[in-house]
Amino acid sequence: MRTLKITLAAVLCSATFAIADTNLEVQFVQLDADSDGFVAQSEWTGGFETFDSLDRDGDAVVTRTEFFNRGTRYKSREENFRDLDADRDGRVSAREWKWGEQTMSVLDRNGDGFLSRKEFRCRPNGGRTAQQAGGR
């Protein structure tokens, strides 16, 4: 009898998690209006603070992984900037940037080939996201 209760509890717990995952998937699909697998800022219907908290790597899109792991403590944009700025000169060079030249050019508003802290924190020009510019 005890084994049956434990088994039943395990099945109910698994079903609860499956339902929660399904609800998150439905929410994600609804937010991802163009079905590209990312939720861009232009598709986001909530506040920017919430978007920024979900966008853990600061690439201006929310991935499925970021969306499903939203309860996890992520690094701030400042922490991400410090991690990228390997030579600690206060800017991120093309060599330090991990996501390709096309993506960097979207964020590099003044075209100097570097990302300042301000450029890293700001949203890309024209509402385009890093992902839309070719980065993932």
C-alpha positions in Angstrom: 0.0 0.0 0.0 2.8 2.4 0.9 4.5 1.7 -2.5 1.2 2.6 -4.3 1.0 5.9 -2.4 4.5 6.8 -3.3 4.0 5.9 -6.9 0.7 7.8 -7.0 2.4 10.9 -5.5 5.2 10.7 -8.1 2.7 10.5 -10.9 0.7 13.5 -9.7 3.9 15.5 -9.2 5.1 14.7 -12.7 1.7 15.6 -14.1 1.7 18.9 -12.3 5.2 19.8 -13.8 4.0 18.7 -17.2 1.0 21.0 -17.0 3.2 23.9 -15.8 5.6 23.4 -18.7 2.7 23.2 -21.2 1.3 26.5 -19.9 4.7 28.1 -20.2 5.0 26.7 -23.7 1.6 28.1 -24.7 2.6 31.5 -23.3 5.9 31.5 -25.1 4.3 30.6 -28.5 1.7 33.3 -28.0 4.5 35.9 -27.3 6.6 34.7 -30.2 4.4 36.3 -32.9 6.7 35.6 -35.8 7.5 32.1 -34.7 11.3 32.5 -35.0 11.9 30.8 -31.6 12.7 34.0 -29.8 10.6 36.7 -28.2 11.9 40.0 -29.4 11.4 43.3 -27.6 8.9 44.3 -30.3 6.8 41.2 -29.5 7.0 41.6 -25.7 3.7 42.8 -24.2 4.9 43.3 -20.6 7.1 45.9 -19.0 10.8 46.5 -20.0 12.0 45.6 -16.5 10.4 42.1 -16.8 11.8 41.7 -20.3 15.3 42.7 -19.0 15.1 40.3 -16.1 14.2 37.4 -18.5 16.9 38.4 -21.1 19.7 37.0 -19.0 22.4 37.3 -21.6 21.4 40.9 -22.6 21.1 40.0 -26.3 17.7 41.8 -26.6 15.7 38.6 -27.2 14.2 36.1 -24.7 14.9 32.5 -25.7 12.8 29.5 -24.6 15.5 28.6 -22.1 15.5 32.1 -20.6 11.7 32.0 -20.5 11.4 28.6 -18.9 14.1 29.3 -16.3 12.7 32.7 -15.3 12.8 32.0 -11.5 16.6 31.6 -11.6 18.9 34.4 -10.5 20.7 35.8 -13.6 23.5 38.2 -13.9 22.7 41.9 -14.4 23.6 43.6 -17.6 26.5 45.3 -15.7 27.8 41.9 -14.6 27.5 40.6 -18.2 29.4 43.6 -19.5 32.2 43.1 -17.0 32.4 39.4 -18.1 32.7 40.4 -21.7 35.2 43.2 -21.1 38.2 40.9 -20.7 40.9 43.6 -20.9 38.9 45.8 -18.4 39.2 49.0 -20.6 35.5 49.9 -20.1 34.4 48.8 -23.5 33.8 45.6 -25.4 35.8 45.1 -28.6 34.8 43.0 -31.6 37.4 40.5 -30.4 35.7 40.3 -26.9 32.2 40.1 -28.4 30.9 36.5 -28.7 28.0 36.8 -31.1 29.5 38.0 -34.4 30.1 41.2 -36.2 26.5 41.6 -37.5 25.1 41.5 -34.0 27.7 43.9 -32.7 27.0 46.4 -35.4 23.4 46.6 -34.4 24.3 47.6 -30.8 27.3 49.8 -31.7 25.4 53.0 -32.2 28.3 55.3 -32.9 30.0 52.8 -35.2 33.4 53.0 -33.5 33.8 49.2 -33.3 33.4 49.0 -29.6 30.4 48.7 -27.2 30.3 51.2 -24.4 28.4 50.4 -21.2 25.6 52.7 -22.4 25.4 51.0 -25.8 25.4 47.6 -24.1 22.5 48.6 -21.8 20.4 50.3 -24.5 18.0 48.8 -26.9 19.2 48.5 -30.5 18.3 51.2 -33.0 15.0 51.0 -34.8 13.6 48.3 -32.5 15.8 45.7 -34.2 17.1 43.0 -31.9 20.5 41.4 -31.9 18.9 38.2 -33.1 17.2 39.9 -36.0 20.5 41.3 -37.0 21.9 37.8 -37.3 23.0 36.9 -33.8 21.6 34.1 -31.7 
